[in-house]
């Protein structure tokens, strides 16, 4: 018996009119649709009169559910995987199922459509010829700062996702570690309250602090300039950013900078005296 096909179906990131004709057909013809949130996906299916059976597949059940879905595929059933919004497999649990299907030699077919990262990049006005997608940064500040330090010399345009309750802290850390680079932060793309905030990181941060932080955010940041790759992070500049963007006193900034930069506290203190 031939196995079925696993279809990776992109769905709208907000505006339901962004659904493609091919995606509608595949979802109607599939034997089963695996969705992150079946209640959320049901609204989309009802909009397009799709009656295909739904089953849940999300980050908390992926290890138990993926083998069940693969078994159905091996029986010859066609399964369509969808996420809550956008393209499955991009910063979501689709990766786990996709790899398991590939391991079983099951055909995996993409049904292209919306992706927030590319939609945001396309309107950013920042270089698009070469870019890197970082997804979500670590939620804890120490780990987040460490990752930002690791990519501080990245020359390509960088794309990140962030949750609304962390967006301000993340932009503060970006400004402190990466410097005051050009950036664009988009919110609620394709929805009623779609917004794109452009400027330097400090300008974007100021706008965010006086506006709303509801909705899903995508952050686009200009890559490091050529000379930035030749030098280490300047402790003085790092201290200035900590005091300006995080509101730390000089004493607290010295302690934080020493920890986050991995430098002796006495050396950072000496640099603080020059400010």
C-alpha positions in Angstrom: 0.0 0.0 0.0 1.3 3.5 -0.9 1.5 5.9 1.9 -0.5 9.1 2.0 0.9 12.6 1.7 1.6 15.1 4.5 0.6 18.5 3.2 2.1 21.6 5.0 -0.6 24.1 4.5 0.0 27.8 5.1 -3.0 29.7 6.4 -3.7 33.5 6.8 -1.8 35.4 9.5 -4.8 37.6 10.1 -6.9 38.5 7.1 -8.8 35.4 6.0 -8.9 36.7 2.4 -5.2 35.7 2.2 -6.2 32.0 2.0 -5.0 30.5 -1.3 -7.3 28.6 -3.7 -4.9 25.6 -3.6 -4.9 25.6 0.3 -8.7 25.5 0.2 -8.8 22.5 -2.2 -6.1 20.6 -0.3 -7.9 21.1 3.0 -11.2 19.9 1.5 -9.7 16.8 -0.1 -7.5 15.7 2.9 -8.6 12.9 5.1 -7.6 14.7 8.2 -6.5 18.1 9.3 -4.0 18.4 12.2 -4.2 21.8 13.9 -2.6 23.6 16.8 -6.0 24.9 18.1 -9.0 23.1 16.6 -11.4 25.8 17.7 -9.3 28.5 16.0 -8.9 26.5 12.8 -12.6 25.6 12.7 -13.4 29.3 12.2 -11.2 29.3 9.1 -12.8 26.0 7.8 -16.3 27.3 8.3 -15.5 30.4 6.3 -14.6 28.3 3.3 -17.2 25.5 3.8 -14.5 22.9 4.6 -15.9 19.9 6.5 -12.8 17.7 6.8 -12.2 16.1 10.3 -9.9 18.0 12.7 -7.5 16.7 15.3 -5.2 18.6 17.6 -1.5 18.7 17.2 0.5 21.2 19.3 3.6 21.6 21.3 2.3 19.8 24.3 1.2 16.6 22.6 3.5 16.4 19.6 5.6 13.5 20.9 2.4 11.4 21.5 0.4 12.6 18.5 3.0 12.6 15.7 3.4 8.8 15.7 -0.4 8.5 15.5 -0.5 10.9 12.5 2.4 9.0 10.8 0.5 5.7 11.3 -2.5 7.2 9.4 -0.2 8.4 6.7 1.3 4.9 6.3 -2.2 3.6 6.0 -2.6 5.7 2.9 -4.5 8.7 4.5 -3.7 12.2 3.4 -3.0 14.6 6.3 -2.9 18.4 6.2 -0.9 20.2 8.8 -1.9 23.8 9.7 -0.7 26.2 12.4 -2.8 28.9 14.1 -1.5 31.4 11.6 1.1 31.4 8.8 3.3 28.5 7.6 3.6 25.3 9.7 7.1 24.4 10.8 8.2 28.1 11.3 8.6 28.5 15.0 6.0 25.9 15.8 5.8 22.1 16.5 5.3 21.2 12.9 9.1 20.5 12.7 8.7 17.4 14.8 6.0 15.7 12.7 7.6 16.7 9.4 10.9 15.0 10.4 9.1 11.9 11.6 7.3 11.7 8.2 10.5 12.2 6.3 12.1 9.4 8.3 9.3 7.1 7.2 9.7 8.1 3.5 6.3 9.7 3.5 5.9 12.5 0.8 5.8 15.9 2.4 4.4 18.6 0.1 4.3 22.4 0.8 1.2 24.5 0.1 2.8 28.0 0.2 1.1 31.1 1.6 1.5 33.7 4.3 4.5 33.9 6.7 4.7 36.9 9.1 8.5 37.0 8.8 8.6 37.5 5.1 5.6 39.8 5.1 7.3 42.1 7.6 10.6 41.9 5.7 8.9 42.9 2.5 7.7 46.2 3.9 10.7 46.9 6.2 12.8 49.0 3.8 15.9 47.1 5.1 18.2 45.0 2.9 16.4 41.9 1.7 19.1 40.3 -0.5 20.5 38.4 2.5 18.8 37.8 5.8 18.6 35.4 8.8 15.5 34.3 10.7 16.1 34.0 14.5 12.6 33.2 15.6 11.9 33.8 19.3 14.8 34.9 21.5 15.1 33.2 24.9 12.5 34.4 27.4 15.0 34.9 30.3 17.1 38.1 30.0 20.4 36.5 30.7 20.0 33.9 27.9 18.5 36.5 25.6 21.4 38.9 26.1 23.9 36.0 25.5 22.2 35.2 22.2 22.2 38.8 21.1 25.9 39.0 21.9 26.5 35.9 19.7 24.8 37.5 16.7 26.0 41.1 17.3 28.4 40.9 14.3 25.9 39.3 12.0 25.9 41.4 8.8 22.6 40.1 7.4 19.3 41.6 8.2 17.9 39.8 11.2 14.2 38.8 11.7 12.7 37.9 15.1 9.3 37.1 16.6 8.3 38.3 20.0 5.3 38.1 22.3 3.6 41.3 23.4 4.5 40.9 27.1 8.2 40.8 26.3 8.5 43.2 23.4 9.7 46.2 25.3 12.3 44.3 27.4 13.5 42.6 24.2 13.9 45.9 22.3 15.7 47.4 25.4 18.2 44.4 25.3 18.7 44.7 21.6 19.5 48.4 21.9 21.9 47.7 24.8 23.7 44.9 23.0 23.5 45.7 19.3 23.6 49.5 19.5 21.1 52.0 18.1 20.6 50.4 14.7 17.8 50.9 12.2 14.9 48.6 12.9 11.3 48.0 12.0 8.7 46.5 14.4 5.5 45.3 12.9 2.3 44.5 14.8 -0.9 42.7 13.8 0.1 42.3 10.1 -2.9 42.0 7.7 -5.3 42.8 10.6 -7.4 45.8 11.3 -4.8 47.5 13.6 -1.8 46.6 11.5 1.2 48.8 12.3 4.8 49.2 11.3 7.1 51.3 13.5 10.3 52.4 11.8 13.4 54.1 13.1 16.4 53.4 15.3 16.0 50.9 18.1 15.7 53.8 20.6 13.1 55.5 18.5 11.1 52.3 18.1 11.4 51.7 21.9 10.0 55.2 22.6 7.0 54.6 20.3 6.3 51.3 21.9 6.4 52.7 25.4 3.7 55.3 24.5 1.6 53.1 22.3 0.0 49.7 22.5 1.8 46.4 22.9 -1.1 44.1 22.1 -0.9 41.6 19.2 1.9 39.6 17.6 5.2 41.3 16.8 7.9 40.8 14.2 11.2 42.6 14.6 13.5 43.4 11.7 16.9 44.7 12.5 19.7 46.0 10.2 22.8 43.8 10.1 26.1 44.9 11.6 28.1 47.4 9.6 31.4 46.1 8.0 33.5 47.6 10.7 31.4 46.1 13.5 32.7 42.6 12.8 36.3 43.8 13.4 35.7 45.0 17.0 34.4 43.7 20.3 31.4 45.3 22.0 32.5 48.6 23.5 31.9 48.5 27.3 31.3 52.3 27.5 28.6 52.1 24.8 27.1 49.1 26.5 27.0 51.0 29.8 25.4 54.0 28.1 22.7 51.8 26.6 22.0 50.1 29.9 21.5 53.4 31.6 19.5 55.0 28.8 17.3 52.1 27.7 17.0 50.1 30.9 17.0 53.0 33.2 19.8 51.6 35.4 22.0 53.6 37.7 25.7 53.7 36.9 26.4 51.3 39.7 23.8 48.8 38.6 24.8 49.2 35.0 28.4 48.3 35.9 27.3 45.1 37.6 25.0 44.1 34.8 27.5 44.9 32.1 30.2 42.9 33.8 27.9 39.9 34.1 26.5 40.1 30.6 29.8 40.8 28.8 31.8 38.4 30.9 34.3 41.0 32.0 35.9 41.7 35.4 33.8 44.1 37.3 36.8 46.3 38.1 37.5 46.7 34.4 34.0 47.7 33.6 34.0 50.2 36.6 37.1 51.8 35.1 35.3 52.3 31.8 32.3 53.8 33.6 34.5 56.5 35.0 35.1 57.7 31.4 31.4 58.4 30.9 
